[in-house]
Amino acid sequence: MIKNSLGYGLFLFASLTLCQFIFNREVEWGMVVAISILAGLFNLLWEWAKVPYDWKKRSGH
């Protein structure tokens, strides 16, 4: 799950860097890094939310 999110963030980082370099000839590093980190965290949260909770594991009842 973490590996997938890290790969997604790195792919987005490379894509945004390349696109900005091709079209603008300068890269806004702060924006690229922020978007990549937020997208990776969102992907991690998305994958984590898809895993169902096992209610049988609860102890104490």
C-alpha positions as CSV (number, residue, x, y, z in Angstrom):
1,M,0.0,0.0,0.0
2,I,2.8,2.5,0.9
3,K,4.9,1.3,-2.0
4,N,2.0,2.0,-4.4
5,S,1.4,5.5,-3.0
6,L,5.1,6.3,-3.1
7,G,5.3,5.2,-6.8
8,Y,2.2,7.2,-7.6
9,G,3.7,10.3,-6.0
10,L,7.0,9.9,-7.8
11,F,5.3,9.3,-11.1
12,L,3.3,12.5,-10.6
13,F,6.4,14.4,-9.6
14,A,8.3,13.3,-12.7
15,S,5.3,14.1,-14.9
16,L,4.7,17.5,-13.5
17,T,8.4,18.4,-13.7
18,L,8.6,17.3,-17.3
19,C,5.4,19.1,-18.4
20,Q,6.5,22.3,-16.7
21,F,9.9,22.1,-18.2
22,I,8.7,21.5,-21.7
23,F,5.9,24.2,-21.7
24,N,7.4,26.9,-19.4
25,R,11.1,26.2,-19.4
26,E,11.1,26.7,-15.7
27,V,9.8,24.4,-12.9
28,E,7.9,25.6,-9.9
29,W,9.5,23.2,-7.4
30,G,7.3,24.1,-4.5
31,M,4.1,23.5,-6.3
32,V,5.4,20.2,-7.9
33,V,6.5,18.9,-4.5
34,A,3.4,19.9,-2.7
35,I,1.0,18.4,-5.3
36,S,3.1,15.2,-5.4
37,I,3.1,14.8,-1.6
38,L,-0.6,15.5,-1.3
39,A,-1.5,13.2,-4.2
40,G,0.6,10.4,-2.6
41,L,-1.1,10.9,0.8
42,F,-4.5,11.0,-0.8
43,N,-3.7,7.7,-2.6
44,L,-2.5,6.2,0.6
45,L,-5.7,7.3,2.4
46,W,-7.8,6.0,-0.5
47,E,-6.2,2.5,-0.4
48,W,-6.4,2.4,3.4
49,A,-10.2,3.3,3.2
50,K,-10.9,0.4,0.8
51,V,-9.7,-2.2,3.4
52,P,-12.7,-3.4,5.4
53,Y,-12.5,-3.5,9.2
54,D,-12.7,-7.0,10.7
55,W,-15.3,-6.6,13.4
56,K,-14.6,-10.1,14.8
57,K,-11.2,-9.0,15.9
58,R,-12.6,-6.7,18.6
59,S,-11.7,-7.8,22.0
60,G,-13.4,-7.2,25.3
61,H,-17.0,-8.1,24.3
